[in-house]
């Protein structure tokens, strides 16, 4: 079958007409979507503007007045009408009381242990000795005046020597003040631990009493450390219980030397009787 030129021309025209129609349809759909998007944005902007205007017109929140006696009375009456639960309230009060008592007991136990460790309070065995004066030692006790500014190695060496003669190490105050007992507790542990590398509460400590007593420093005019005094009686008595009339040493030896040398110097000054027992202990061990 032969196709005439007229037929081919007509077909081409129809194809072009269809393509143009499709392009017009696409442009129309694109324009419609753009118009709908713009309309949505306009509506959103209008809603935001109306919300701002509406919020600007809202009045500030105000609490109801509380100065009316009738309103207050009505509120209290409402509270009194609630259902009582005496058993629950009793259990709650009992639990609160037990918790407060347990906390207070634990605080007092820890505070007492710390005061005894720092010499601010006599230990139990010292309290028993005071209750029985016949059992108390009426001799002289070597008291070595030191400072927390001294090297730890020096303080540890003196602790070894004092343990032999049952002596006492005295500090004027606490590093950082009495409100901060942590640094003093740490210093005490560093001085008294047998093993300097040990950590924790199970470390073995030397049997040496450390005290904090500004009064005994003032009594003996201690202006430099280390210094040694042979004090009669019980120098470990809590300083809050001491006064300026407490027994004091007859002599004070100053100098950074071994404890044995300080005892010898004390004897040379006229305190031979006072140091005789301490020197015997030092030689026996």
Buried (B, 14 or more C-beta within 10 A) or exposed (E): EEEEEEEEEEEEEEEEEEEEEEEEEEEEEEEEEEEEEEEEEEEEEEEEEEEEEEEEEEEEEEEEEEEEEEEEEEEEEEEEEEEEEEEEEEEEEEEEEEEEEEEEEEEEEEEBEBBBBBBBBBBEEBEEBEEEEEEBEEBBBBBBBBBBEBEEEEBBBBBEBBBBBBBBBBBBBBBEEEEEBEEBBEBBBEBBBEEEEEEEEEBEBEEBBBBBBBBBBEBBEBEEBBBBBBBBBBBBBBBEEBEEEBEBBBBBBBEEEEBBEBBBBBBEBEBEEBBBBBBEBBEEE
